[in-house]
Amino acid sequence: MNMPRTATTFAPPVMEARRWLDGVTFTADRPLINVSQAAPVDPPPTPMLQAISAIVLNDPAAHLYGPVLGLTELRAEVAAQWSAAYRGVVGPEQVAITSGCNQAYAAALMTLCGEGDEVILPVPYYFNHRMWNDMAGIRTVPLVPGPGLIPVAEHAAWHITERTKAIVLVSPNNPGGVEYPAETLREFMDLARSRGIALIVDETYRDFDSRPGPVHNLFTDPDWSDTLIQLYSFSKAYRLTGHRVGAMVANPERLAEVEKFLDTVTICPNQIGQRAALWGMRNLGKWLAGERAEILDRRAAIVEGFPRLAAKGWELLGCGAYFAYVAHPFAMPSDKLAQRLVSEAGVLLLPGTMFMPSDLAGGDRQLRIAFANIDRAGVGRLFDRLEPLNL
């Protein structure tokens, strides 16, 4: 008997972790440290809120259906800024706006895969990618990374079959935090092209990459669109998580197929959110640079302070963007440990078992720390609670 599509995958991990808080009391002098979700909790900056207010009051079109593939002006702005940032050529007709980056991923896979097709995901993977694959009848093929959580194209080649339709890379990585070298991305591009499959690069956290200048040269390839599909989210850059605005960059022929999916699911992206994202791209460059500097300082605080935990047997596997990915020293699986940390340390984080297939070793010793909402002092308090643990 066939199962409903939603029954083929697991419960949303962040929602599951929130349920661990039920019945647990935290005191004013020892509040919960929540490092479970990779999303800003603050609202957009005041100038953007004022711009959104003006949009709501003065732009009647913001309350109506719009183009399925997104606001024309926003598509053009993405194309122009991407062309400048990557020193390549991206046209407005190669950009679609979606209702968040998760929808961009789902739409891309709908244009690529049929029932029983395969997609290669490096592990640890972003759990929503695995969840969509499950519900779409797509087989996830895990790719164990090389040193430093960096995937190796040669190893991916071993997993390609006649059913393989795409390789998916996330850089900076969720959950690992690592920034993939430009050479790694180019090797995967070359591999995908040689095998006639797509390379999907999710750059949700591109605005918080520590490297100056272009972080890869994929868009300088005049034929990039025959292989590359890039995904992006405005949520992290401009704190627009609740407005659900993302983007896909791909060839126009693929976007024509994407349009079918988007029209059926949401008809059009959030109109107010799109206008807010456009305003942010045009007006918040200096502010975003400050946000990036703050996130990089929090990353530095993790790296600088981690020797305290390393002395107790912890290991820092990756760190960057919003994430530190660590191995713990305790004789219990990470899913049990994560639940105990709520009551015993006042810390909510996600276990590595949520980012790995159950039959693949490693996740039971790993934890993800999402530090986007704790500053340098907060990192210190987090380590104060983890360092003395003896479980």
C-alpha positions in Angstrom: 0.0 0.0 0.0 1.4 3.4 -1.0 2.1 5.9 1.7 1.1 9.6 1.5 4.0 11.7 0.3 4.4 13.5 3.7 4.7 10.1 5.5 7.9 9.3 3.6 10.0 11.8 5.6 10.7 12.9 9.1 9.2 15.6 11.3 10.6 19.2 10.9 13.7 19.2 13.1 13.5 22.7 14.4 9.9 22.1 15.5 10.8 18.8 17.1 13.6 20.5 19.1 11.2 23.2 20.3 9.0 20.6 21.8 12.0 19.6 24.0 11.3 22.9 25.9 7.9 21.8 27.0 7.8 21.5 30.8 11.3 23.0 31.3 11.6 26.1 33.4 14.4 28.7 32.8 15.3 31.4 35.4 16.1 35.0 34.9 19.7 34.5 35.9 20.1 31.4 33.7 17.9 31.9 30.6 17.7 29.5 27.7 20.5 29.9 25.2 18.8 29.0 21.9 21.3 28.1 19.2 18.9 25.8 17.3 17.7 27.8 14.3 19.7 29.6 11.6 17.5 32.7 11.3 17.7 36.2 12.7 15.1 36.9 15.4 15.3 40.7 15.1 13.0 42.6 12.7 14.4 44.4 9.7 16.3 47.7 10.5 14.1 50.8 11.1 14.7 52.4 7.7 13.4 49.2 6.0 10.4 49.0 8.3 9.6 52.6 7.3 10.0 51.7 3.6 7.7 48.7 4.1 5.1 50.9 5.8 5.2 53.3 2.8 4.8 50.3 0.5 1.8 49.0 2.4 0.1 52.4 2.4 1.0 53.9 -1.0 1.6 51.0 -3.5 -1.7 49.4 -4.4 0.0 46.8 -6.6 1.8 45.4 -3.6 -1.6 43.9 -2.5 -2.4 42.2 -5.8 -1.2 39.2 -7.8 2.1 39.8 -9.5 4.3 38.0 -12.1 4.7 34.4 -11.2 8.5 34.6 -11.7 8.7 37.7 -9.6 8.9 41.5 -9.7 10.6 42.7 -12.9 12.6 45.3 -11.0 13.9 42.8 -8.4 14.9 40.3 -11.0 16.9 43.0 -12.8 18.5 44.2 -9.6 19.6 40.6 -8.7 21.0 40.2 -12.2 23.0 43.4 -12.1 24.3 42.9 -8.6 25.2 39.2 -9.2 27.0 40.2 -12.5 29.1 42.7 -10.5 29.7 40.6 -7.5 30.8 37.5 -9.4 32.4 39.4 -12.4 30.2 37.4 -14.8 27.1 37.8 -16.8 23.6 37.2 -15.4 20.6 38.5 -17.2 17.2 39.4 -15.7 15.6 36.6 -17.8 17.9 34.2 -15.9 16.5 35.2 -12.5 13.3 34.0 -10.8 12.0 35.2 -7.4 10.5 32.5 -5.1 8.7 32.3 -1.8 11.9 31.6 0.1 14.9 29.6 -0.8 13.3 26.3 0.2 10.7 26.8 -2.5 13.5 27.6 -5.0 15.0 24.2 -4.2 11.7 22.4 -4.5 11.0 24.1 -7.8 14.5 23.3 -9.2 14.1 19.6 -8.3 10.6 19.5 -9.8 12.1 20.5 -13.2 14.9 18.0 -12.9 13.6 14.8 -11.4 11.0 12.1 -11.9 10.0 9.3 -9.6 13.0 7.3 -8.5 15.6 9.7 -9.8 18.7 10.4 -7.6 20.3 13.6 -6.2 23.7 13.6 -4.5 23.9 15.6 -1.2 27.1 15.9 0.7 26.6 15.0 4.4 25.9 16.5 6.8 23.1 17.9 4.7 20.5 20.6 5.1 17.6 18.6 6.4 14.9 20.4 4.3 16.7 19.3 1.2 16.4 15.7 2.3 12.8 16.2 3.3 11.8 17.5 -0.1 13.6 14.7 -1.9 11.7 12.2 0.2 8.3 13.7 -0.4 9.1 14.1 -4.2 10.1 10.4 -4.5 13.7 11.3 -5.2 16.5 9.1 -3.8 19.0 11.0 -1.7 22.6 9.7 -2.3 24.8 10.9 0.6 28.3 12.0 -0.3 30.8 11.7 2.6 33.0 14.8 2.6 36.8 15.0 2.6 39.0 16.8 5.2 37.4 19.9 6.7 33.9 18.9 5.5 34.8 19.8 2.0 33.2 17.5 -0.6 35.4 16.0 -3.3 34.2 15.9 -6.9 36.1 12.7 -7.7 34.3 10.9 -4.9 31.0 12.3 -6.2 31.7 10.8 -9.6 31.6 7.3 -8.0 28.0 7.8 -7.1 26.7 9.0 -10.4 24.3 6.6 -12.1 21.9 6.8 -15.0 19.3 8.0 -12.5 21.4 10.9 -11.2 20.0 14.3 -12.1 21.9 16.7 -9.8 24.5 17.4 -7.3 23.6 19.9 -4.5 26.2 22.0 -2.8 25.6 24.6 0.0 28.3 27.2 0.6 28.8 28.6 3.1 27.5 25.3 4.4 24.5 24.5 6.5 25.1 22.8 8.9 28.8 22.6 8.6 29.6 26.3 8.3 32.5 25.7 5.9 33.2 27.9 2.8 33.8 25.7 -0.2 37.0 26.8 -2.2 36.4 28.2 -5.6 38.4 25.3 -7.0 36.0 22.8 -5.4 33.0 24.4 -7.0 34.7 24.6 -10.4 35.6 20.9 -10.2 32.0 20.0 -9.4 30.8 22.2 -12.3 33.1 20.4 -14.6 32.0 17.0 -13.4 28.3 17.8 -13.6 28.7 19.2 -17.1 30.7 16.2 -18.3 27.9 13.9 -17.0 25.0 15.9 -18.3 23.5 16.6 -14.9 22.8 19.8 -13.0 24.9 21.5 -10.3 22.7 23.2 -7.7 24.6 25.7 -5.5 22.7 27.0 -2.6 24.3 30.3 -1.5 21.7 31.3 1.1 24.6 32.6 3.4 26.7 34.2 0.7 26.4 37.6 2.4 28.3 36.3 5.4 31.2 34.6 3.6 34.5 35.7 5.1 36.3 36.0 1.8 36.6 39.3 0.0 35.7 39.5 -3.7 34.1 36.8 -5.8 34.0 33.5 -3.9 33.8 31.5 -7.1 34.1 32.1 -10.9 31.2 29.9 -12.1 29.3 32.9 -13.6 32.3 33.9 -15.6 31.8 30.8 -17.7 29.8 32.0 -20.8 27.9 28.7 -20.8 27.2 28.5 -17.0 23.5 28.2 -17.5 23.8 24.8 -19.2 24.7 23.3 -15.9 24.5 25.7 -12.9 21.4 26.5 -10.9 22.1 28.9 -8.1 19.7 29.5 -5.1 19.6 32.4 -2.7 17.6 33.8 0.2 16.8 37.4 1.2 15.8 36.2 4.7 19.2 36.3 6.2 20.6 39.4 4.6 17.6 41.7 5.4 15.9 39.9 8.3 12.9 39.1 6.0 12.3 35.6 7.3 8.6 36.0 7.7 8.2 37.6 4.2 9.5 34.5 2.4 11.5 35.9 -0.5 14.2 33.8 -2.3 15.7 33.5 -5.7 16.8 31.1 -8.4 19.3 31.8 -11.1 19.1 29.5 -14.1 18.6 29.4 -17.8 15.3 30.8 -19.2 14.2 27.4 -20.4 14.3 25.9 -16.9 12.6 29.0 -15.5 9.7 28.4 -17.9 9.3 25.0 -16.2 9.7 26.5 -12.8 6.9 28.9 -13.6 4.5 26.0 -13.9 5.4 24.9 -10.4 5.3 28.3 -8.8 2.0 29.2 -10.4 0.4 26.1 -9.0 1.8 26.5 -5.5 1.8 30.2 -4.6 0.9 32.0 -7.9 3.4 34.8 -7.1 6.0 35.6 -4.4 5.0 37.8 -1.5 4.6 41.2 -3.1 5.4 43.3 0.0 8.5 41.2 0.7 9.7 41.5 -2.9 9.5 45.3 -2.7 11.3 45.2 0.7 14.1 43.1 -0.7 14.4 45.4 -3.7 14.6 48.4 -1.3 17.2 46.6 0.8 19.4 45.8 -2.2 19.3 49.4 -3.3 19.7 51.1 0.1 21.2 48.8 2.8 24.6 48.0 1.4 26.5 49.7 4.3 24.1 48.2 6.9 24.6 44.7 5.4 28.3 45.1 5.6 28.0 45.9 9.3 25.8 42.8 9.8 28.5 40.7 8.0 31.2 42.1 10.2 29.2 41.2 13.3 28.6 37.6 12.2 32.3 37.3 11.3 33.1 38.5 14.9 30.9 35.9 16.3 32.6 33.3 14.2 35.9 34.5 15.5 34.7 34.3 19.1 33.8 30.6 18.5 37.2 29.8 17.1 39.1 31.8 19.7 37.1 30.4 22.6 36.9 26.8 21.4 40.2 25.6 23.0 38.2 25.6 26.3 36.0 22.8 24.9 38.8 21.1 23.0 40.6 20.5 26.3 37.5 18.5 27.3 37.5 16.4 24.2 35.2 18.5 21.9 36.2 19.0 18.3 35.4 21.9 16.0 34.6 20.3 12.6 33.6 23.5 10.8 32.8 27.1 11.5 31.4 29.9 9.3 28.4 31.9 8.3 25.8 31.2 11.0 27.2 27.8 12.2 29.7 25.9 14.2 29.6 22.2 13.7 31.2 20.2 16.5 31.8 16.7 17.7 31.1 16.0 21.4 33.0 13.7 23.7 30.2 12.0 25.5 29.2 8.3 25.5 25.7 8.9 24.2 24.1 9.6 20.8 23.8 13.3 19.9 20.0 13.2 19.8 19.8 12.1 23.4 22.6 14.5 24.4 20.8 17.5 22.7 17.7 16.8 24.7 19.6 16.5 28.0 21.4 19.8 27.3 18.0 21.6 27.5 17.5 20.8 31.2 21.1 20.3 32.3 22.8 23.3 30.5 19.9 25.5 29.4 21.0 25.1 25.8 18.9 24.3 22.8 20.8 23.0 19.7 20.3 20.4 17.0 22.0 17.0 16.9 23.9 15.7 14.0 21.4 12.9 13.6 19.1 15.5 12.1 21.6 16.1 9.3 22.6 12.6 8.4 20.9 9.4 7.2 20.4 7.0 10.1 22.5 4.3 8.5 25.6 6.5 8.1 28.0 6.8 11.0 29.0 10.2 12.4 25.8 12.0 13.2 25.5 10.5 16.6 28.7 12.4 17.8 27.9 15.7 16.1 26.0 18.9 17.0 25.1 22.1 15.2 25.5 25.4 17.0 23.7 28.2 15.1 25.2 31.4 16.6 23.4 34.0 14.5 21.6 35.3 17.6 24.3 35.2 20.2 27.0 37.9 20.2 30.6 37.5 21.4 29.5 37.7 25.0 26.8 35.1 24.3 29.3 32.8 22.8 31.3 33.1 26.1 28.2 32.2 28.1 27.5 29.2 25.9 31.0 27.9 26.4 30.6 28.5 30.2 27.7 26.1 30.2 29.2 23.4 27.9 32.7 23.3 29.4 31.9 21.8 32.8 29.6 19.1 31.5 30.3 15.6 32.5 27.6 13.4 31.1 
